[in-house]
Amino acid sequence: MITSTNIAINILYVLVACNAIFMVVVYAMKLKEVKTRRAFDQFQIKFKDYLTYIQAHLHSEERLRLPNIPMSQVERGFLQDWLNDMIESFTDTKQRQKLTLLCEDLGLIEYHMQRLGSGSYRAKVDAAYHLGCMRVGEAVPLLLKMLRQHKHDSSLFVIARAVAKCARDEHDVKQMVRSLLKHEKGFHDLLVDIIQESDIDQFALFTEFVQEEHPTLIMIGLTGLKEYSSPGVASAAYRLIDHEREEIQVRAVELYLNSSPFFPKNVVHKLLHHANGEIRLLTIQALSTLRNESFVNALKDSLQDEDKRVVHASAIALINLGQTGISALCTGALAYRGQEKGEWLQGIIEEEIKHLSTEPHDLDKLTRYNALLYAYEKTLGKKNRIYRVV
Amino acid sequence: MAVFIRDRHGELTRQLLQMTHVIRDRHQPCGVILAPSANINQQTLDQLESFVSQSETELAAKYLFDDHNMVFAMILEERKFAATHYTSLIVKDFLENHGLLQGQLVVASFPECGEPTESTVSQLIELAAKARGEEKEIRLFIEQPAHQGISSILIVDTDEVVREFVRLHLELEGYTVYEAKDGAEALAIYSEAVPDLVITELNLPIVDGYQLINKITKASANKGKVIVLTGKQLADHLNRSFELGAIDFVTKPFSISELQWRIKKLGEWR
């Protein structure tokens, strides 16, 4: 007869068995890791002089030579990992090429090319990673083929990164990007990071992407151009301010504000009246960092904005402008007296006064504090002083 | 050619000087390998010559043994520094396998590592003689002018490859280099050795890079003792590092020549 006690005991047996199996598996994994670590330590001791030879003569004109003592397959694998680390650690193209030549002499390129062509799926992904590290241009056609047929998982980006590293020209990178576009998962930031691994003219490529029609390509272009500052970047971004997609509008304005050497008043006016609140906020934040008094009226007008974030940013920007901005803010707040917005603006000013009063050791802040307090009392007519700092 | 010399005082120096000058006069580079060793007879020298020539078929070299200082010497014609270093790996392999090596090998190449003057050659021989009993490694010799401002550097990084690479190149530049793999170890070494400069990663276990910069800046009367060498590339990391007192910020992947140049300039400004 089956009783519930019997069932519970059986479940306990199963659980104990499962635990035992998991413990064995974990223990085996740990043992394997320890064994690998020990083998790597032994490799480092055995080949210490040779590794030092490689490190010391990366700058020399002579080609690096093969180890003077025979290597096992495992040791060859460790050397490959060590060389990968070296290649990835240094920006000097000459040093990278020297290490790649050594990899070629060691037969590592040929070995991984074979694995990429005819190995199991796992071996192919591993080979793609190593060929990428070694910047093997000949591997690009096979890698692109693999990329086109690959499903959307994390290995996809290992292969894409390998293509970028091995890319012989812009065409290879473009093909890689177009292969990934079919997945349409909004990973443009990751794609920019991958493209930046390539040795091509990335500025030209990102500029070209900005002029494309595909929204993901435009996003990649705009994200990639963030690293550059030139008038060309600002004008390319400006053309996209009214793009039909909001995310492109925001990214374009961000780029424009970061790269433009100056802000013409008509452009500022256009941005501050943009339908997208995010864009108005970005513009106010950019004007705030400029601290240019010629934008006082524009900032004061923005106090009327319907978006509270924009109003708050405008108030802070006006405070940061000094005497003129502070007077404009208090006058702006006065216009809304008796209304909820007026109270809120007054609250922002009082909060700022309170904050500035805590830092009397900072001369700039002390000056702003006195100016703000003076304008506040004069315009908004508060009789009781909040704080006084001398 | 293997030559066995019964050395009187200064004989090896004279031989080395003479040979290096002959090669220099032909406007060719000249490599030198020196090693403290057990007693080597003519037959062993011949064996070594034959062993080396198996891998280095075109090598023209002279093999010497100074039984006064118990130092083995090898002079390599037309060998630059890299090639001489490689040959030293083969020589070391032979000497170790025959139980003859008794300390560090010293490797140099003229004119790459300096001018073969009497003082340089004597310095080399002295180094080899003093290296007896030390760990059986290969020591690279480069004559360096004295550095201004900075003579000792602590490198802090969890990545062993980066640490070793930077250490090796800075040592070749003549700096005394200390290594630490985390922030706590770095602080312990710093308080003991008080290096002139610290190069640190921001991403460190136990005590992170920011805490390390902060503690070093507070502990030191001399501002600007820390260069950040990090994989973190955002402007926030840069700003915070400078706010805490770092003097320079280098991102990975990096160029060792650029890092060496920055250290040199920093030394000149002090």
Interface residues (C-beta under 8 A of the other chain):
Chain A: K48 D49 Y50 L51 T52 Y53 Q55 A56 H57 L58 H59 S60 E62 L64 R65 N68 I69 W82 D85 M86 E88 S89 F90 T91 D92
Chain B: S55 K80 F81 A82 A83 H85 Y86 L89 I90 K92 D93 E137 I138 L140 D159 V161 V162 E164 F165 L168 H169 L172 K252 P253 F254 S255 I256 S257
